């Protein structure tokens, strides 16, 4: 019966071609509008480090010796340095070695000088520790990351990406060469592939979605400070600091400017580290003088991104608007299909008189409605690609991510089939109610 209904549905597509074509185009426009916005939302919501992010946690503890107004943990961790803590706390927590790996991070701009007089101003760089590269999956094409001993010794070493190496030296084979940072020589010990996870979850205060931004220099934060590199601006500083209360001249010892990330593999490790972090917060007895309670947080990547609201509000609004437009298109297509199906009332009446069940009538017309919408999905595919191209032309810092992957390609046709079933239900049920006797008599 199904095969026969399918054959009748395909035959029905060829009847009344103008209404069929109008229904296909209407569905295609609605699907393309929805899929364009859904693809962008999907790309902005993907896991930044698949296979790794579930083991990465940002650790935050409040040790700022400063009075706070309307102090609230969630507001503070979101606004004061985006979860940054002070350098002495990072060093104390790292010295305790309570996690598998651990690293500190801070984004800066550097002026770097290569050989042959090549120089780049405002180069994105990451002040960090040697564990960052293996923890965050930075792929090394040559060389190595630096060791914990080199971190402790403030060794002037650096890892750069292959694109920067090509710009500075004319080749990506630069292991052992040096370049200057603020007139201090740093030896290149590793060359990485370009690295730009989306979103830029470990440095949201610099940018959320990379666009054209990415770190091309990875340098030990201790040796960078020795070279006179200015630390990132921070609004969270001790009251006793000499900070100028401006964007620059931040006191690295008394301001919260470093992010602290740890790698934990099991729930027990997470619980143990959370308890140790809480104990560390309670040891900060000096906070009592400022009327503050000990507070700490340990958040995985998804919790961190949710707290920071990384997906722009206009993206979500556009999804709802496009979905509403698709719903409007579905209503119109349902009307077109109802009119088309009811024009066959006499034919349906004859089939019912010859013994066709209502179930068979409904199935035939549902298949036809689904076929219309799948054809609409086929037409919606190039329209969606056109919509994504137009999105990428809008430089909003995240629209360059608007690319359709295999999952969303499949989702397009699943959505098209679902729309076909939904818009076909009422027209199919309505035509199945045709009374055979009346139709035969009128014929």
TITINU-733582 format. One record per residue (C-alpha): z, x, y. Coordinates in pm, whole numbers, m for minus. Layout:
% TITINU-733582
+--------+--------+--------+
!     zz !     xx !     yy !
+--------+--------+--------+
!      Z !      X !      Y !
...
+--------+--------+--------+
% end
This chain:
% TITINU-733582
+--------+--------+--------+
!     zz !     xx !     yy !
+--------+--------+--------+
!      0 !      0 !      0 !
!     84 !    281 !    239 !
!   m256 !    444 !    192 !
!   m429 !    110 !    254 !
!   m221 !     49 !    569 !
!   m303 !    399 !    688 !
!   m675 !    331 !    638 !
!   m651 !      4 !    832 !
!   m458 !    178 !   1112 !
!   m726 !    444 !   1151 !
!   m989 !    170 !   1156 !
!   m785 !     m8 !   1426 !
!   m790 !    304 !   1646 !
!  m1167 !    274 !   1673 !
!  m1152 !    m86 !   1781 !
!  m1107 !   m154 !   2151 !
!  m1159 !    216 !   2236 !
!  m1089 !    175 !   2607 !
!   m736 !     42 !   2554 !
!   m677 !    307 !   2286 !
!   m788 !    584 !   2522 !
!   m572 !    447 !   2805 !
!   m268 !    437 !   2576 !
!   m331 !    796 !   2458 !
!   m363 !    927 !   2815 !
!    m52 !    740 !   2930 !
!    155 !    881 !   2645 !
!     17 !   1230 !   2703 !
!    116 !   1231 !   3071 !
!    468 !   1113 !   2993 !
!    513 !   1362 !   2708 !
!    377 !   1651 !   2916 !
!    616 !   1576 !   3203 !
!    915 !   1558 !   2969 !
!    820 !   1861 !   2762 !
!    762 !   2077 !   3070 !
!   1120 !   2020 !   3185 !
!   1264 !   2034 !   2833 !
!   1095 !   2367 !   2761 !
!   1251 !   2520 !   3073 !
!   1594 !   2376 !   2986 !
!   1556 !   2507 !   2631 !
!   1470 !   2858 !   2748 !
!   1762 !   2862 !   2992 !
!   2001 !   2741 !   2720 !
!   1907 !   2984 !   2443 !
!   2146 !   3238 !   2300 !
!   2109 !   3555 !   2512 !
!   2179 !   3784 !   2217 !
!   2105 !   3608 !   1886 !
!   2310 !   3755 !   1604 !
!   2542 !   3940 !   1842 !
!   2678 !   3702 !   2102 !
!   2908 !   3524 !   1857 !
!   3105 !   3849 !   1827 !
!   3126 !   3927 !   2200 !
!   3414 !   3810 !   2418 !
!   3495 !   3858 !   2784 !
!   3861 !   3941 !   2838 !
!   4026 !   3852 !   3167 !
!   4378 !   3908 !   3288 !
!   4525 !   3847 !   3631 !
!   4711 !   4150 !   3767 !
!   4618 !   4116 !   4135 !
!   4926 !   4184 !   4343 !
!   4827 !   3940 !   4608 !
!   4938 !   3598 !   4722 !
!   4690 !   3329 !   4630 !
!   4634 !   2994 !   4796 !
!   4609 !   2693 !   4566 !
!   4590 !   2935 !   4277 !
!   4414 !   2801 !   3972 !
!   4304 !   2995 !   3667 !
!   3964 !   2835 !   3623 !
!   3876 !   2863 !   3991 !
!   3994 !   3222 !   4002 !
!   3806 !   3346 !   3698 !
!   3490 !   3177 !   3829 !
!   3510 !   3303 !   4186 !
!   3712 !   3625 !   4198 !
!   3456 !   3872 !   4070 !
!   3329 !   3636 !   3797 !
!   3598 !   3739 !   3553 !
!   3639 !   4094 !   3685 !
!   3963 !   4286 !   3648 !
!   4103 !   4604 !   3798 !
!   4005 !   4947 !   3668 !
!   4363 !   5049 !   3567 !
!   4382 !   4735 !   3349 !
!   4049 !   4816 !   3186 !
!   4163 !   5168 !   3112 !
!   4498 !   5050 !   2973 !
!   4336 !   4789 !   2750 !
!   4073 !   5031 !   2627 !
!   4335 !   5296 !   2550 !
!   4512 !   5042 !   2327 !
!   4201 !   5020 !   2099 !
!   4269 !   4662 !   1990 !
!   3905 !   4571 !   1918 !
!   3616 !   4706 !   1713 !
!   3427 !   4806 !   2026 !
!   3498 !   4756 !   2393 !
!   3321 !   4823 !   2716 !
!   3349 !   4787 !   3091 !
!   3054 !   4673 !   3305 !
!   2962 !   4660 !   3672 !
!   2621 !   4624 !   3835 !
!   2525 !   4855 !   4123 !
!   2218 !   4976 !   4310 !
!   2143 !   5347 !   4299 !
!   1907 !   5586 !   4477 !
!   1766 !   5803 !   4199 !
!   1555 !   6119 !   4233 !
!   1330 !   6249 !   3956 !
!   1108 !   6551 !   3926 !
!    806 !   6616 !   4147 !
!    977 !   6447 !   4440 !
!    971 !   6102 !   4282 !
!   1251 !   5876 !   4405 !
!   1346 !   5509 !   4384 !
!   1575 !   5324 !   4622 !
!   1797 !   5036 !   4514 !
!   1743 !   5086 !   4142 !
!   1940 !   4836 !   3933 !
!   2198 !   5024 !   3728 !
!   2492 !   4938 !   3506 !
!   2818 !   5128 !   3528 !
!   2961 !   5103 !   3179 !
!   3096 !   5294 !   2878 !
!   2932 !   5438 !   2569 !
!   3004 !   5131 !   2354 !
!   2786 !   4903 !   2568 !
!   2458 !   5014 !   2411 !
!   2552 !   4943 !   2047 !
!   2762 !   4636 !   2137 !
!   2492 !   4462 !   2338 !
!   2197 !   4568 !   2127 !
!   2017 !   4792 !   2372 !
!   1732 !   4941 !   2167 !
!   1708 !   5320 !   2199 !
!   1359 !   5467 !   2163 !
!   1483 !   5823 !   2187 !
!   1815 !   6003 !   2206 !
!   2158 !   5843 !   2192 !
!   2434 !   5677 !   2386 !
!   2727 !   5883 !   2509 !
!   3048 !   5917 !   2311 !
!   3409 !   5821 !   2383 !
!   3487 !   6189 !   2437 !
!   3212 !   6210 !   2700 !
!   3356 !   5898 !   2863 !
!   3698 !   6061 !   2876 !
!   3552 !   6386 !   3009 !
!   3360 !   6204 !   3286 !
!   3041 !   6365 !   3154 !
!   2742 !   6329 !   3393 !
!   2507 !   6179 !   3134 !
!   2279 !   5879 !   3154 !
!   2051 !   5654 !   2950 !
!   1741 !   5518 !   3126 !
!   1470 !   5281 !   3013 !
!   1117 !   5389 !   2930 !
!    958 !   5221 !   3233 !
!   1184 !   5409 !   3476 !
!   1122 !   5734 !   3289 !
!    749 !   5681 !   3330 !
!    789 !   5617 !   3703 !
!   1012 !   5918 !   3767 !
!    863 !   6176 !   3531 !
!    521 !   6047 !   3428 !
!    630 !   6031 !   3064 !
!    886 !   5848 !   2852 !
!    983 !   6168 !   2668 !
!   1254 !   6285 !   2906 !
!   1549 !   6373 !   2683 !
!   1733 !   6671 !   2835 !
!   1588 !   6631 !   3183 !
!   1803 !   6554 !   3484 !
!   1781 !   6335 !   3788 !
!   2007 !   6308 !   4088 !
!   2239 !   6027 !   4183 !
!   2381 !   6083 !   4532 !
!   2284 !   6450 !   4499 !
!   2474 !   6485 !   4170 !
!   2269 !   6582 !   3862 !
!   2288 !   6358 !   3557 !
!   2145 !   6465 !   3224 !
!   1928 !   6211 !   3040 !
!   2049 !   6177 !   2680 !
!   1873 !   5855 !   2583 !
!   1567 !   5643 !   2657 !
!   1591 !   5271 !   2591 !
!   1341 !   4990 !   2567 !
!   1346 !   4759 !   2870 !
!   1656 !   4540 !   2834 !
!   1690 !   4199 !   2998 !
!   1887 !   3934 !   2805 !
!   1858 !   3582 !   2944 !
!   2085 !   3482 !   3104 !
!   2238 !   3801 !   3244 !
!   2572 !   3684 !   3107 !
!   2773 !   4004 !   3151 !
!   2683 !   4036 !   3521 !
!   2648 !   3688 !   3668 !
!   2767 !   3803 !   4009 !
!   2444 !   4006 !   4044 !
!   2192 !   3755 !   3905 !
!   2192 !   3482 !   3646 !
!   1838 !   3490 !   3513 !
!   1666 !   3821 !   3550 !
!   1327 !   3731 !   3689 !
!   1207 !   4074 !   3792 !
!   1559 !   4221 !   3780 !
!   1701 !   4431 !   3500 !
!   1913 !   4742 !   3463 !
!   1706 !   5051 !   3401 !
!   1997 !   5297 !   3423 !
!   2311 !   5299 !   3208 !
!   2570 !   5546 !   3335 !
!   2940 !   5609 !   3260 !
!   3142 !   5438 !   3531 !
!   3387 !   5728 !   3545 !
!   3120 !   5988 !   3619 !
!   2950 !   5752 !   3864 !
!   3274 !   5723 !   4060 !
!   3306 !   6103 !   4057 !
!   2956 !   6120 !   4209 !
!   3062 !   5891 !   4493 !
!   2886 !   5573 !   4378 !
!   3027 !   5274 !   4568 !
!   3171 !   5004 !   4343 !
!   3049 !   4643 !   4373 !
!   3202 !   4420 !   4636 !
!   3499 !   4209 !   4534 !
!   3709 !   3941 !   4699 !
!   3995 !   4003 !   4458 !
!   4214 !   4291 !   4576 !
!   4582 !   4379 !   4594 !
!   4749 !   4308 !   4926 !
!   4843 !   4675 !   4946 !
!   4484 !   4797 !   4930 !
!   4305 !   4962 !   5221 !
!   4001 !   4745 !   5146 !
!   3812 !   4667 !   5462 !
!   3788 !   4297 !   5360 !
!   3412 !   4334 !   5374 !
!   3142 !   4359 !   5112 !
!   3159 !   4739 !   5097 !
!   3431 !   5006 !   5081 !
!   3609 !   4846 !   4787 !
!   3912 !   5033 !   4654 !
!   3827 !   5089 !   4285 !
!   4193 !   5108 !   4182 !
!   4322 !   4800 !   4363 !
!   4029 !   4559 !   4342 !
!   3894 !   4355 !   4050 !
!   3539 !   4486 !   4005 !
!   3496 !   4565 !   3634 !
!   3407 !   4320 !   3360 !
!   3576 !   4389 !   3027 !
!   3402 !   4288 !   2702 !
!   3521 !   4330 !   2345 !
!   3362 !   4293 !   2004 !
!   3559 !   4089 !   1748 !
!   3420 !   3989 !   1410 !
!   3673 !   3749 !   1255 !
!   3892 !   3461 !   1376 !
!   4199 !   3670 !   1294 !
!   4076 !   3953 !   1516 !
!   4017 !   3701 !   1794 !
!   4367 !   3554 !   1757 !
!   4527 !   3898 !   1746 !
!   4342 !   4019 !   2053 !
!   4420 !   3700 !   2244 !
!   4788 !   3749 !   2165 !
!   4775 !   4115 !   2272 !
!   4599 !   4020 !   2596 !
!   4861 !   3754 !   2665 !
!   5139 !   4007 !   2600 !
!   4974 !   4249 !   2842 !
!   4967 !   3978 !   3109 !
!   5337 !   3907 !   3059 !
!   5417 !   4275 !   3105 !
!   5294 !   4260 !   3467 !
!   5637 !   4188 !   3610 !
!   5529 !   4285 !   3960 !
!   5337 !   3958 !   3992 !
!   5661 !   3762 !   4026 !
!   5700 !   3888 !   4382 !
!   5374 !   3716 !   4469 !
!   5468 !   3385 !   4307 !
!   5215 !   3417 !   4027 !
!   5250 !   3345 !   3658 !
!   5098 !   3571 !   3389 !
!   4753 !   3443 !   3301 !
!   4479 !   3567 !   3070 !
!   4169 !   3435 !   2902 !
!   3947 !   3541 !   2612 !
!   3612 !   3360 !   2607 !
!   3311 !   3393 !   2383 !
!   2963 !   3407 !   2534 !
!   2892 !   3034 !   2514 !
!   3232 !   2941 !   2655 !
!   3177 !   3189 !   2936 !
!   2831 !   3054 !   3020 !
!   2959 !   2696 !   3012 !
!   3242 !   2783 !   3249 !
!   3002 !   2953 !   3487 !
!   2752 !   2661 !   3492 !
!   2459 !   2898 !   3454 !
!   2191 !   2629 !   3420 !
!   2082 !   2516 !   3770 !
!   2159 !   2153 !   3848 !
!   1801 !   2082 !   3955 !
!   1679 !   2172 !   3605 !
!   1901 !   1907 !   3447 !
!   1805 !   1653 !   3715 !
!   1435 !   1718 !   3649 !
!   1489 !   1659 !   3278 !
!   1643 !   1318 !   3351 !
!   1367 !   1229 !   3597 !
!   1095 !   1332 !   3351 !
!   1270 !   1138 !   3075 !
!   1276 !    830 !   3296 !
!    905 !    875 !   3365 !
!    839 !    900 !   2990 !
!   1036 !    579 !   2939 !
!    818 !    407 !   3199 !
!    508 !    533 !   3021 !
!    645 !    403 !   2691 !
!    693 !     55 !   2839 !
!    333 !     54 !   2960 !
!    201 !    177 !   2626 !
!    404 !    m86 !   2443 !
!    236 !   m349 !   2661 !
!   m108 !   m204 !   2592 !
!    m45 !   m199 !   2219 !
!     91 !   m553 !   2220 !
!   m221 !   m679 !   2395 !
!   m441 !   m482 !   2158 !
!   m264 !   m603 !   1846 !
!   m255 !   m967 !   1953 !
!   m631 !   m967 !   2000 !
!   m648 !   m935 !   1622 !
!   m437 !  m1245 !   1555 !
!   m715 !  m1418 !   1364 !
!   m768 !  m1115 !   1142 !
!   m394 !  m1083 !   1078 !
!   m375 !  m1455 !   1000 !
!   m646 !  m1423 !    736 !
!   m469 !  m1125 !    578 !
!   m142 !  m1318 !    572 !
!   m317 !  m1616 !    411 !
!   m459 !  m1385 !    144 !
!   m109 !  m1265 !     55 !
!    m35 !   m969 !    287 !
!    336 !   m943 !    357 !
!    488 !   m912 !    700 !
!    614 !   m572 !    596 !
!    258 !   m456 !    534 !
!    145 !   m591 !    873 !
!    431 !   m415 !   1052 !
!    366 !    m89 !    865 !
!     m5 !    m93 !    948 !
!     53 !   m141 !   1318 !
!    341 !    109 !   1330 !
!    111 !    369 !   1179 !
!   m153 !    287 !   1438 !
!     98 !    311 !   1723 !
!    226 !    643 !   1586 !
!   m130 !    774 !   1558 !
!   m194 !    681 !   1921 !
!    114 !    876 !   2031 !
!     39 !   1177 !   1810 !
!   m305 !   1191 !   1971 !
!   m119 !   1172 !   2300 !
!     88 !   1469 !   2183 !
!   m228 !   1667 !   2113 !
!   m349 !   1597 !   2466 !
!      1 !   1665 !   2605 !
!      1 !   2018 !   2465 !
!   m250 !   2168 !   2715 !
!    m99 !   1953 !   2991 !
!    244 !   2097 !   2913 !
!    105 !   2450 !   2920 !
!    m48 !   2371 !   3260 !
!    287 !   2237 !   3382 !
!    465 !   2552 !   3263 !
!    206 !   2766 !   3442 !
!    273 !   2577 !   3764 !
!    647 !   2626 !   3711 !
!    607 !   3001 !   3671 !
!    422 !   3011 !   4002 !
!    743 !   2890 !   4172 !
!    957 !   3200 !   4217 !
!   1306 !   3054 !   4177 !
!   1458 !   3340 !   3977 !
!   1439 !   3158 !   3645 !
!   1102 !   2981 !   3631 !
!    939 !   3294 !   3483 !
!   1114 !   3197 !   3158 !
!    905 !   2880 !   3128 !
!    716 !   2962 !   2808 !
!    669 !   2735 !   2508 !
!    794 !   2882 !   2182 !
!    730 !   2764 !   1826 !
!   1038 !   2541 !   1822 !
!    932 !   2351 !   2133 !
!    575 !   2323 !   2005 !
!    712 !   2147 !   1699 !
!    947 !   1941 !   1917 !
!    647 !   1810 !   2113 !
!    495 !   1645 !   1806 !
!    831 !   1524 !   1673 !
!    889 !   1358 !   2011 !
!    537 !   1214 !   2006 !
!    595 !   1063 !   1661 !
!    933 !    923 !   1768 !
!    776 !    769 !   2079 !
!    505 !    617 !   1859 !
!    761 !    447 !   1637 !
!    965 !    320 !   1933 !
!    672 !    181 !   2132 !
!    517 !     30 !   1819 !
!    821 !   m157 !   1690 !
!    809 !   m462 !   1914 !
!    428 !   m510 !   1918 !
!    415 !   m464 !   1539 !
!    693 !   m712 !   1481 !
!    535 !   m959 !   1724 !
!    194 !   m954 !   1553 !
!    358 !   m994 !   1211 !
!    491 !  m1333 !   1325 !
!    140 !  m1478 !   1348 !
!    120 !  m1811 !   1156 !
!   m166 !  m1791 !    900 !
!   m243 !  m2162 !    902 !
!   m284 !  m2189 !   1279 !
!   m506 !  m1883 !   1295 !
!   m733 !  m2004 !   1013 !
!   m758 !  m2349 !   1169 !
!   m848 !  m2205 !   1511 !
!  m1101 !  m1973 !   1348 !
+--------+--------+--------+
% end
